[in-house]
Amino acid sequence: MKKVQSVCNYCAIDCNLDFYVDEEANRIVSVKPTPGYPVNDGFCCIKGISLDKQQTVVDKPHTPRVRKEDGTYHYPGWDYTFDYIAKRFKEIQEKYGYEAIAGISTGQLTLEEFAINGHILRDHMHTNVDGNTRLCMASAVVAHKQSYGFDAPGYTLKDLDISDTIILVGANPVVAHPIVWDRIKRNPNKKLIVIDPRRSETAKNADYHYAIKTKTDSTLFYGLANYFIENDLIDHEFIAASTNKFEEYKEFVKDFPLDKVSEVTNIPMEQIMELIELIKNGERVSMWWTMGINQSHNAVRAAQSIINLQLLLGNYGKPGTGANSITGQCNAMGSRLFSNQASLYGHDFANPDARKKIAGIFGCDEEILAKGPTKTYNQIIEGINAGEIKALWIMCTNPRHSWTNNETFKSAIEKLEFYVVQDIYDDIESCEDYDVFLPAVPGIKKEGSYINLERRICRCVPAIVPDEDEKNDYQIMYGIAKAMGFQDIIDNWKTPEDCFNLMKACSKNRPFDITGVSFRGLEGSHGIQWPFKEGDVLEEDERRLYADGKFWHPDGKAIFQFEPVPENPMPQTEEFPYIFNTGRGTVGQWHTQSRTREVQFVEGVSLHHAYCFIHPVVAEKFGLKHEDWITINSCNGQSADFAVRITPDVQEDEIYAPIHYVECNKLTPSVYDPYSKEPSYKSAVVNIRPKEA
């Protein structure tokens, strides 16, 4: 029996797991969480422990399929398919221009897959590719860059163990991040505070829950900042040494007295004062946010209102503190740095020295390198529907289900001239009407690396050997690059290890410097948090940033970022009186459920139809009982049917629906934060009626 230590490729925790493998049968016998690994230390959720189920995931040919002229599909083999894709891509760009092709990726590819995909599409093909990081973490990324000077969340998960005051904002780790919740639960000295419109599973287990009105978070934190400044409860030394624009911020927040804050947020004044006392009396105060903040029309500034408060209090770089974003997908951090979507592999697109450096590392002509950030996810979908983009290549994602206002993606598919789907599954919603399907192996057969939410790089090691004709995502992308004739990729990017070493070289002297990390050395290790440059000695497994009070702007200071709170573009009205809130359903379900359906236990306890939660007052108004059906009409012009569950855990004017059913994002709006372009998934306004028989 062989033991293989690898990584769970579901969420951003990146638990390490030990796969026990019968080598002769090439079969995983059991999966156990890796003891001693600093992230999960012998514990994981039902999803990770069930990854062995993916070894029997496919009951289909391992070779790709290509649509024939009569609409049927044939299985012509990999080489033919790569050549066919290259031919069609070239024809479309010759006819319509470079940007007539686009790609959509995910947060679940490896670091190396992101890098090669970006080099193919953004550099060699001079086109656009965006991904699921736009759907979950883009707002935090922009907030970090503007406030700190780089996308560098400073915390380590150990801060959850030692914080005495933990404030969760728009986060529900009981369901969404079980390892985060386990660490919070095991902290014997903490007070747990949850700020969330809904009495979520986490709120039910908190010491204090403040039921804020949806999308009024920045008003709350501006008001708290004003109170702490007025009462001289701030860290003057830290502010002077480590921040800029404090005086401007001090003047700005004067417009947020607590009585106004209470009125806007619907949090009673006595609860606001209670929250202030909890923060004031805490010695190690940490604040953590995730999708409840990020997925908003005002997301970046809301995240920065949290950052600003912690800057005022000097809660940075110290154990158990920080303004900390909880990432969504397993390699969102790798996507953020290495996908070549928002930066030139961690550099400024316009920096001539950076361009020369990257071209020299890759062995390519400097002129081919992308000259600016990609078109964003919404611009890609809108571009297809406008007839400007003619071909789309999606990888490891299911936007027909997960994209906001998802009927717009359905209409986009219908307008494409060439549509390539690369995935483990051929029956996801996004597999409707494809021209080419590229079957990729699951993570248990992959090699590469991932970066988790606390900047920890770890290795994905294949637990079992792929079948002869199977390919992983990296091999598929390399095959297409080879067919396209991209010589520097053919010569220098043959394997994930080759690519990792290129990315190491790109990182040199940057905030995320990983020149001291060895691809092979990561195997069986505890992972390494960046930065870790050549010559560094790893003295501890968990390292936080900003202990020296230095940030990444040229003067080493963070910046208070703020602006007036914008009007909600989707206000409640007489026609649409309810707020449509969305999020995770259960700890076992994952996104569009294409993977978790393999887990018999999860399938057995999950509803197989869309459902939503409504308040008892609303149920009484419409004469509804448990599991009755309603039609929800959204301000985006779409309608969908849901079974109802009645609970006081939602506010009277709120309807909460799990994201795991395609009906959910049929109703979410095409509204985006102005800086991050992340969709506002959680605040459509709707009306309801009992479903007609």
C-alpha positions in Angstrom: 0.0 0.0 0.0 1.4 3.4 -1.0 0.6 6.6 0.8 0.5 9.8 -1.4 0.1 13.2 0.3 -1.8 15.6 -1.9 -4.2 18.5 -1.7 -8.0 18.8 -1.7 -9.0 20.9 -4.6 -12.4 22.1 -3.4 -12.2 25.3 -1.3 -9.4 27.8 -0.5 -8.3 26.1 2.7 -6.3 23.5 0.6 -6.4 20.8 3.2 -3.8 18.1 2.7 -4.9 14.5 2.5 -3.2 11.2 2.6 -4.3 8.9 -0.2 -3.7 5.2 0.5 -3.3 3.5 -2.9 -3.3 -0.1 -4.1 -0.6 0.4 -6.7 -1.2 -2.9 -8.5 -4.9 -2.1 -9.0 -4.2 1.6 -9.4 -7.0 2.3 -7.0 -7.4 4.6 -4.0 -8.4 2.5 -1.0 -8.9 5.2 1.6 -8.4 8.9 2.2 -7.4 10.4 5.5 -6.6 14.1 6.4 -2.9 14.6 6.8 -1.9 14.8 10.5 0.4 17.6 11.4 -0.3 19.7 8.3 -0.6 23.2 9.6 -3.8 24.0 7.8 -6.1 21.1 8.7 -4.0 18.8 11.0 -5.9 15.6 10.6 -9.3 17.0 9.9 -11.3 17.8 6.8 -14.9 18.0 5.6 -17.0 15.4 3.8 -16.0 16.8 0.4 -12.3 16.2 0.8 -12.6 12.8 2.5 -14.7 11.7 -0.5 -12.2 12.6 -3.3 -11.7 8.9 -3.9 -15.1 8.8 -5.5 -13.7 10.7 -8.5 -11.7 7.7 -9.6 -14.9 6.3 -11.0 -16.3 9.6 -12.2 -16.4 9.1 -15.9 -18.4 6.5 -17.9 -17.4 7.9 -21.2 -14.5 7.8 -23.7 -11.3 9.4 -22.5 -10.8 11.0 -25.9 -12.3 14.3 -27.0 -15.4 14.6 -29.1 -15.9 16.9 -32.0 -19.2 17.9 -33.7 -19.6 16.9 -37.3 -21.5 18.9 -39.9 -24.6 16.8 -39.4 -24.7 17.7 -35.7 -23.5 14.3 -34.4 -20.2 13.8 -32.6 -17.2 11.7 -33.4 -14.1 10.7 -31.4 -11.1 11.6 -33.6 -8.4 11.4 -31.0 -6.3 14.1 -29.3 -3.9 15.1 -32.0 -6.7 15.6 -34.6 -8.7 17.6 -32.0 -5.8 19.9 -31.1 -5.2 20.6 -34.8 -8.9 21.2 -35.4 -9.1 23.7 -32.5 -6.0 25.5 -33.7 -7.4 25.6 -37.2 -10.8 27.0 -36.0 -9.2 29.6 -33.7 -6.9 30.8 -36.5 -9.8 31.1 -38.9 -12.0 33.1 -36.5 -9.2 35.5 -35.6 -8.3 36.0 -39.3 -11.9 36.7 -40.1 -13.0 38.8 -37.1 -9.8 39.9 -35.3 -7.9 38.8 -32.2 -10.5 39.6 -29.6 -13.2 37.5 -31.4 -12.0 34.6 -29.2 -12.2 34.5 -25.4 -11.7 32.1 -22.5 -13.3 31.6 -19.1 -11.4 29.6 -16.5 -11.9 28.9 -12.8 -10.3 29.0 -9.4 -9.7 25.3 -9.4 -7.0 24.9 -11.9 -3.4 24.6 -10.7 -1.0 27.5 -10.7 0.7 26.0 -13.7 -2.5 25.6 -15.7 -3.4 29.2 -15.0 0.0 30.3 -16.2 0.1 28.4 -19.5 -3.5 29.3 -20.2 -2.7 33.0 -19.8 0.4 32.7 -21.9 -1.6 31.0 -24.7 -4.7 33.3 -24.7 -3.5 36.6 -23.4 0.0 36.7 -24.9 0.2 34.6 -28.0 -3.4 34.9 -29.1 -3.8 38.6 -28.0 -7.2 37.9 -26.6 -9.1 37.8 -23.3 -9.6 35.2 -20.5 -11.3 35.8 -17.2 -12.4 33.3 -14.5 -14.3 32.5 -11.4 -12.0 34.6 -9.3 -14.0 37.5 -10.7 -17.1 35.9 -9.1 -15.7 35.6 -5.6 -12.5 37.4 -4.8 -12.0 40.2 -7.3 -13.4 42.8 -4.8 -10.9 41.7 -2.1 -8.1 41.7 -4.6 -8.8 45.3 -5.7 -9.2 46.4 -2.0 -5.8 44.9 -1.2 -4.1 46.5 -4.1 -5.5 49.9 -3.5 -5.1 49.8 0.3 -1.8 47.9 0.7 -0.2 48.4 -2.7 -0.4 44.7 -3.6 -2.8 41.8 -3.3 -1.2 40.4 -0.1 -3.6 39.3 2.6 -1.3 39.3 5.7 -2.8 36.7 8.0 -2.2 33.1 8.8 -4.9 30.7 9.8 -3.2 30.5 13.2 -4.6 33.9 13.9 -8.0 32.3 14.3 -6.6 30.2 17.2 -5.3 33.2 19.2 -7.6 36.0 18.5 -9.7 37.0 21.5 -12.3 38.9 19.4 -13.3 37.4 16.1 -15.7 39.4 13.9 -17.1 37.6 10.8 -18.7 39.9 8.2 -20.8 38.2 5.5 -19.1 34.9 6.2 -20.6 31.5 7.2 -17.7 29.2 7.8 -19.8 26.5 9.5 -21.1 25.7 6.0 -18.6 27.2 3.6 -15.2 26.8 5.4 -15.4 24.0 7.9 -11.7 24.2 8.8 -12.0 27.9 9.6 -15.0 27.0 11.8 -13.1 24.2 13.5 -10.3 26.6 14.4 -12.7 29.2 15.7 -14.6 26.6 17.7 -11.4 25.2 19.3 -10.3 28.7 20.4 -11.2 28.7 24.1 -10.6 32.5 24.7 -12.6 34.1 21.8 -15.7 36.1 21.7 -17.4 35.4 18.3 -19.3 38.2 16.6 -21.3 37.6 13.4 -22.5 40.5 11.2 -25.0 39.1 8.7 -28.5 39.9 7.6 -29.4 36.2 8.1 -29.2 34.2 11.3 -26.9 31.8 9.5 -25.6 28.5 10.8 -22.5 30.4 12.1 -24.6 33.2 13.6 -26.5 30.6 15.6 -23.2 29.5 17.1 -21.9 33.0 17.8 -21.8 34.9 21.0 -23.2 38.0 19.3 -25.2 38.3 16.1 -26.0 41.7 14.5 -28.7 41.4 11.8 -27.5 44.2 9.5 -29.6 45.4 6.6 -28.3 44.0 3.3 -25.5 46.0 1.7 -25.1 48.7 4.4 -21.8 47.3 5.7 -19.7 50.3 4.7 -22.1 52.7 6.6 -21.6 50.6 9.7 -17.8 50.6 9.6 -17.6 54.2 8.6 -19.7 55.0 11.7 -17.6 52.8 14.0 -14.5 54.5 12.6 -16.0 58.0 13.4 -16.8 56.9 17.0 -13.3 55.5 17.6 -11.7 58.7 16.2 -13.9 61.1 18.1 -13.3 59.2 21.4 -9.6 59.0 20.8 -9.5 55.2 20.8 -7.1 54.8 17.9 -3.5 53.9 17.5 -1.9 57.3 16.7 1.6 55.8 16.4 0.7 53.1 13.9 -1.4 55.6 11.9 1.5 58.1 11.7 4.1 55.5 10.8 2.2 53.2 8.5 -0.8 55.0 6.8 -1.6 57.8 4.5 -4.8 60.0 4.1 -5.9 59.6 7.8 -6.9 63.3 8.1 -9.0 63.1 5.0 -10.6 59.9 6.4 -11.2 61.6 9.7 -13.2 64.3 8.0 -15.1 61.9 5.8 -16.5 59.7 8.5 -17.9 62.7 10.4 -20.9 62.3 8.1 -21.6 58.9 9.8 -22.9 59.6 13.3 -24.2 56.5 15.1 -27.8 57.5 15.1 -27.6 57.7 11.3 -25.8 54.4 11.2 -28.4 52.7 13.3 -31.2 54.0 11.0 -29.5 52.9 7.8 -28.3 49.5 9.0 -31.4 48.6 11.1 -29.0 47.7 14.0 -30.4 49.1 17.2 -28.2 51.7 18.9 -27.7 49.6 22.0 -26.3 46.8 19.8 -24.0 49.2 18.0 -22.7 50.4 21.4 -22.3 46.8 22.5 -20.2 46.0 19.4 -18.0 49.1 20.1 -17.4 47.9 23.6 -16.4 44.4 22.4 -13.9 45.9 19.9 -12.6 48.4 22.4 -12.0 45.7 25.1 -10.4 43.2 22.8 -6.7 42.8 22.9 -6.4 40.7 19.7 -9.3 41.8 17.4 -9.5 40.1 14.0 -12.1 40.8 11.3 -12.9 38.3 8.6 -15.0 38.8 5.5 -16.0 36.8 2.4 -18.8 36.7 -0.2 -21.3 38.7 1.8 -19.0 41.7 1.3 -17.3 40.8 -2.0 -20.5 40.2 -4.0 -21.9 43.7 -4.0 -22.4 46.8 -6.0 -20.2 48.6 -3.4 -17.9 45.7 -2.6 -14.4 47.2 -2.8 -15.2 50.2 -0.6 -17.1 47.9 1.8 -14.0 45.7 2.2 -11.9 48.8 2.6 -14.2 50.1 5.3 -13.2 47.0 7.3 -9.5 47.5 6.4 -9.7 51.1 7.4 -11.1 50.3 10.9 -8.3 47.9 11.6 -5.8 50.4 10.4 -7.2 53.0 12.8 -6.9 50.5 15.7 -3.4 49.3 14.7 -4.6 45.8 14.3 -2.1 44.7 11.7 0.9 42.4 11.8 0.2 41.3 15.3 -0.9 37.8 16.3 -4.6 37.3 16.2 -5.5 40.5 14.4 -5.9 41.8 10.8 -8.6 42.6 8.3 -8.7 39.2 6.6 -10.4 38.1 3.4 -11.5 34.5 3.3 -11.0 33.2 -0.2 -13.5 30.9 -2.0 -11.9 28.4 -4.4 -8.8 26.2 -3.9 -6.4 28.2 -6.1 -8.0 31.6 -6.4 -4.7 33.0 -5.0 -2.8 31.2 -7.8 -5.2 32.7 -10.3 -4.8 36.1 -8.9 -1.0 36.1 -9.3 -0.2 33.8 -12.2 -3.2 33.8 -14.7 -2.0 36.9 -16.6 -5.5 38.3 -16.4 -5.1 41.3 -14.1 -1.3 41.6 -14.1 1.7 40.5 -16.1 2.5 37.5 -13.9 2.5 39.8 -10.8 4.0 42.8 -12.6 2.6 46.0 -14.2 1.7 45.5 -17.8 3.2 48.9 -18.7 6.5 48.5 -16.9 9.2 48.2 -19.7 11.7 46.5 -17.3 9.0 44.0 -16.2 8.2 43.2 -19.8 11.8 42.7 -20.7 12.2 40.5 -17.6 9.2 38.3 -18.4 10.1 37.9 -22.1 13.6 36.9 -21.2 12.4 34.3 -18.8 9.9 32.8 -21.3 12.3 33.1 -24.3 9.6 34.9 -26.3 9.4 38.2 -28.2 8.5 41.0 -25.8 5.9 42.3 -28.3 3.7 39.3 -27.8 3.1 40.0 -24.1 -0.3 41.3 -23.1 -0.4 45.0 -22.8 -3.1 45.4 -20.3 -5.7 43.6 -18.1 -8.2 41.3 -19.7 -11.7 42.2 -20.6 -13.8 41.2 -17.5 -16.1 38.2 -17.3 -19.2 40.4 -17.8 -17.6 42.1 -20.8 -16.9 38.7 -22.4 -20.5 37.5 -22.0 -21.8 40.9 -23.2 -19.4 40.8 -26.1 -20.7 37.4 -27.2 -24.3 38.6 -27.0 -23.4 41.7 -28.9 -21.9 39.6 -31.8 -18.3 40.8 -31.1 -16.9 37.5 -29.7 -17.4 34.5 -31.9 -15.6 31.7 -30.1 -15.4 30.7 -26.4 -13.2 28.2 -24.6 -14.3 27.4 -21.1 -12.1 25.4 -18.7 -13.2 23.6 -15.4 -16.2 25.8 -14.8 -20.0 25.8 -15.3 -21.1 29.4 -16.1 -24.5 28.3 -17.6 -25.3 27.6 -13.9 -22.9 29.9 -11.9 -22.9 33.2 -14.0 -25.1 35.9 -12.7 -28.3 36.4 -14.6 -27.4 33.1 -16.1 -29.9 33.2 -19.0 -27.5 35.7 -20.6 -24.9 32.9 -20.8 -27.5 30.6 -22.3 -28.2 33.1 -25.0 -24.4 33.6 -25.5 -23.9 29.9 -26.2 -26.5 30.1 -28.9 -24.7 33.0 -30.7 -21.2 31.4 -30.7 -19.7 30.1 -33.9 -17.2 27.9 -32.0 -17.6 26.6 -28.4 -15.0 24.5 -26.6 -15.8 22.9 -23.2 -12.9 21.5 -21.2 -14.1 19.6 -18.0 -14.3 16.4 -16.0 -17.9 16.1 -16.9 -19.8 16.1 -20.2 -23.3 16.6 -18.6 -22.9 19.9 -16.8 -25.3 22.7 -17.8 -22.6 24.4 -19.8 -22.1 21.4 -22.0 -25.2 22.3 -24.0 -24.5 22.5 -27.7 -20.7 22.5 -27.6 -18.6 22.0 -30.7 -15.6 20.3 -29.0 -15.6 18.6 -25.6 -12.1 18.1 -24.0 -12.3 15.5 -21.2 -9.8 16.3 -18.4 -8.9 14.1 -15.5 -9.9 15.1 -11.9 -7.4 16.4 -9.3 -6.5 12.9 -8.0 -4.7 12.3 -11.3 -3.1 15.7 -11.6 0.3 17.3 -10.9 0.9 20.9 -10.0 0.7 23.4 -7.2 -2.0 25.5 -5.4 -1.9 28.6 -3.2 -4.4 28.8 -0.4 -6.1 31.7 1.2 -3.2 32.4 3.6 -0.6 32.4 0.7 0.5 28.8 1.4 1.9 27.0 -1.7 1.3 23.2 -1.6 1.7 20.4 -4.1 -0.9 18.5 -6.0 0.5 15.0 -6.5 -1.3 12.4 -8.6 -2.7 9.7 -6.3 -3.4 7.3 -9.1 -2.0 7.0 -12.6 -4.2 8.3 -15.5 -5.3 5.8 -18.1 -3.2 5.7 -21.3 -5.5 8.1 -23.3 -6.4 10.5 -20.4 -5.0 14.0 -20.2 -4.9 16.6 -17.4 -5.8 20.2 -18.0 -2.1 21.2 -18.4 -1.5 18.6 -21.1 -4.6 19.7 -23.0 -3.5 23.3 -22.9 0.1 22.4 -24.0 -1.3 20.2 -26.8 -3.4 23.2 -28.1 -0.3 25.5 -27.8 1.7 23.0 -29.8 -0.9 22.8 -32.5 -1.0 26.6 -32.7 2.8 26.6 -33.2 3.8 28.6 -30.1 7.5 27.7 -30.1 8.5 29.1 -26.7 5.7 27.1 -25.0 6.7 24.0 -27.0 10.3 24.3 -25.9 10.1 25.7 -22.3 6.7 24.7 -20.9 6.6 20.9 -21.4 5.7 20.0 -17.8 4.1 21.6 -14.8 7.5 21.6 -13.1 8.9 23.5 -16.1 6.1 26.1 -15.7 6.5 26.4 -11.9 10.2 27.2 -12.4 9.3 29.9 -14.9 6.8 31.4 -12.4 9.5 31.3 -9.7 11.7 33.4 -12.0 8.9 35.8 -12.6 8.4 36.2 -8.9 11.9 37.3 -8.1 12.1 40.6 -6.2 8.3 40.9 -6.2 6.1 40.8 -3.0 5.2 37.2 -3.7 8.8 36.1 -4.3 8.9 32.3 -4.3 12.4 31.8 -5.6 13.3 29.8 -2.5 10.5 27.2 -3.1 11.3 23.9 -4.8 8.5 22.2 -6.8 9.7 18.7 -5.8 10.6 19.9 -2.3 6.9 20.8 -1.7 6.0 17.1 -1.9 5.2 15.7 1.6 5.9 19.1 3.2 3.9 21.5 5.2 3.7 23.9 2.3 5.3 27.3 2.3 3.7 30.7 2.6 4.9 33.3 0.2 7.1 35.3 0.2 10.0 32.9 0.5 12.9 34.0 -1.6 16.1 32.2 -2.5 18.3 31.9 0.6 15.5 32.3 3.1 15.4 29.7 5.9 12.0 28.4 6.9 11.9 28.8 10.7 8.1 28.4 11.2 5.2 27.0 9.3 2.9 30.0 9.8 4.1 33.5 8.9 2.1 36.7 8.8 2.9 39.9 7.0 3.0 43.5 8.1 4.6 42.9 11.6 7.1 45.7 10.7 4.3 48.0 9.8 5.4 48.1 6.2 3.0 47.8 3.3 3.6 47.6 -0.5 3.1 51.2 -1.7 6.4 52.9 -2.6 6.5 54.7 0.8 5.7 51.6 2.7 2.4 52.9 4.0 -1.2 51.7 3.6 -3.8 54.1 2.3 -7.2 54.9 3.7 -9.5 54.3 0.8 -13.1 55.7 0.9 -15.9 57.5 -0.9 -19.5 58.4 -0.3 -21.8 55.3 -0.1 -23.5 55.0 -3.5 -27.2 54.5 -3.9 -28.3 50.9 -4.1 -29.0 50.3 -7.8 -31.7 47.8 -6.8 -33.8 49.5 -4.1 -36.8 47.8 -2.7 -40.0 49.0 -4.2 -43.7 48.3 -3.9 -43.3 46.1 -7.0 -40.2 44.3 -5.7 -40.4 44.4 -1.9 -38.1 41.5 -1.0 -34.3 41.2 -1.1 -33.1 38.0 -2.7 -30.1 36.7 -0.8 -28.0 33.8 -1.9 -25.2 31.5 -0.6 -24.2 28.0 0.3 -26.8 25.4 1.3 -25.0 22.7 3.2 -21.4 21.8 4.0 -21.5 18.9 1.6 -22.8 20.8 -1.5 -20.3 22.6 -3.7 -21.2 25.3 -6.2 -23.1 23.7 -9.1 -23.0 20.2 -7.5 -21.3 18.6 -10.5 -18.7 17.1 -8.2 -20.5 16.5 -4.9 -23.1 14.4 -6.6 -20.5 11.7 -6.5 -20.7 11.5 -2.7 -23.6 9.3 -1.8 -24.0 10.8 1.6 -24.2 14.4 0.2 -26.7 13.3 -2.4 -28.7 11.4 0.2 -29.2 14.5 2.4 -29.5 17.2 -0.3 -32.7 18.3 -1.9 -32.8 17.7 -5.6 -35.0 20.7 -6.3 -34.5 24.5 -5.8 -35.8 25.8 -2.5 -35.7 29.0 -0.6 -36.2 30.3 3.0 -38.9 32.8 3.8 -40.0 34.4 7.1 -43.2 33.1 8.9 -44.9 36.5 8.4 -44.4 36.2 4.7 -45.7 32.6 4.7 -48.8 33.6 6.6 -49.4 36.5 4.2 -49.4 34.2 1.2 -51.0 31.2 2.9 -47.8 29.1 2.4 -46.7 26.0 4.3 -43.5 24.0 4.3 -42.5 22.7 0.8 -45.3 24.7 -1.0 -44.1 26.1 -4.3 -43.7 29.8 -5.1 -42.8 31.7 -8.2 -40.1 34.4 -7.6 -40.0 37.3 -10.1 -36.8 39.2 -10.2 -36.0 42.8 -11.1 -33.8 41.3 -13.8 -36.9 40.2 -15.7 -36.6 36.5 -15.0 -38.8 34.2 -12.9 -38.2 30.8 -11.4 -40.0 28.3 -9.1 -38.8 27.3 -5.6 -40.1 25.2 -2.8 -40.4 27.2 0.4 -38.9 26.5 3.9 -40.3 28.7 6.6 -37.9 30.1 9.2 -37.4 33.2 11.4 -33.7 33.0 10.5 -34.3 35.3 7.6 -35.6 38.8 7.9 -39.2 39.6 6.9 -38.1 41.3 3.7 -35.5 38.8 2.8 -35.6 35.5 0.8 -32.6 33.3 1.0 -31.8 30.7 -1.7 -28.9 28.2 -2.0 -26.7 28.7 -5.0 -26.5 25.0 -5.9 -29.6 25.1 -8.2 -29.6 26.7 -11.6 -32.8 28.6 -10.8 -30.9 30.7 -8.2 -28.7 32.6 -10.6 -31.5 32.9 -13.1 -32.7 35.6 -10.8 -29.4 37.4 -9.8 -28.7 40.7 -11.6 -26.2 42.0 -14.1 -25.0 44.5 -11.5 -21.3 44.8 -10.7 -18.9 46.7 -8.4 -17.4 49.6 -10.4 -13.8 48.7 -9.4 -13.7 44.9 -9.3 -16.6 44.1 -11.7 -17.6 41.4 -9.3 -21.3 40.6 -9.6 -23.8 41.6 -6.9 -25.1 38.1 -6.3 -26.8 38.8 -3.0 -29.1 41.7 -3.4 -31.6 41.4 -6.3 -35.1 42.6 -5.4 -38.0 40.3 -6.1 -41.6 39.6 -5.6 -43.3 36.3 -5.0 -46.6 34.6 -5.6 -47.8 31.0 -4.9 -47.0 28.9 -7.9 -50.0 28.4 -10.2 -51.2 24.8 -10.4 
